[in-house]
Amino acid sequence: MEATQIFTISIYSENNVGLLNRISAIFLKRHINIRSLNTSPSEIENVFRFVIVVKMTEEKVKKVVKQLEKQIEVIKAFYHTDEETIYQESALYKVKSDSLFDERHIQNIIKDSHANIVTVSRDFFVIEKTGFRHETEKLYEDLAPYGLLQFVRSGRISVTKTPMEISDILK
């Protein structure tokens, strides 16, 4: 039996209403859990890019990519392993302000994790951390005892190590 692994699926598409719903339905029909989803404009004007992270076999990911490409608005879909991509996530942590001033240790946590303080107010401060999932989770665990008020993490963003040549496809 083929082993499951993490794949990053990149979908280049037009930006049309309902496309996200149809894309998620493809995963739903196959009982595939989406671990991360991000969408944004791509490097090509008027073309958007979905970045979806899943764990499955290569055989299944090939079938999913073929099904995704059948959607009218989808220009091209690709899949890559973690070794074939450069990827990051971003996280924001909202913490009670008194922790910043009363607990000097928290400043060391921020510095050691290579995070940045984005804003400071009377009641709270916000820290931003970009890195791998295990790094954002570690900072979460380190900050939790100091009054973590809110936490949010982005989906994976990634670029491939080799060209996807989507611009050539569009020419």
JOKA-V996753 format. One record per backbone hydrogen bond with DSSP energy under -1.0 kcal/mol. NH is the residue of the N-H (numbers start at 1). CO is the residue of the C=O. If there is no record, write none. Layout:
nh->(NH	NH)
co->(CO	CO)
//
This chain:
nh->(5	7	8	9	10	11	12	13	14	16	19	22	23	24	25	26	27	28	29	31	32	35	36	38	40	42	47	48	49	50	51	52	53	54	56	61	62	63	64	65	66	67	68	69	71	74	75	76	78	80	84	85	86	88	89	91	92	93	94	95	96	97	99	100	101	102	103	106	109	110	111	112	113	114	115	116	118	119	121	125	126	127	128	129	131	136	137	138	139	140	141	142	143	144	146	147	149	150	152	154	157	159	161	169	170)
co->(56	54	80	52	78	50	76	48	73	14	16	18	19	20	21	22	23	24	25	28	27	53	53	51	49	47	44	13	40	11	38	9	36	7	5	57	58	59	60	61	62	63	64	65	68	71	12	12	10	8	81	82	159	157	131	129	152	127	150	125	147	123	96	97	97	98	99	103	105	106	107	108	109	111	110	128	126	126	124	95	119	93	116	91	89	132	133	134	135	136	137	138	139	140	143	144	94	94	92	90	88	86	84	165	166)
//
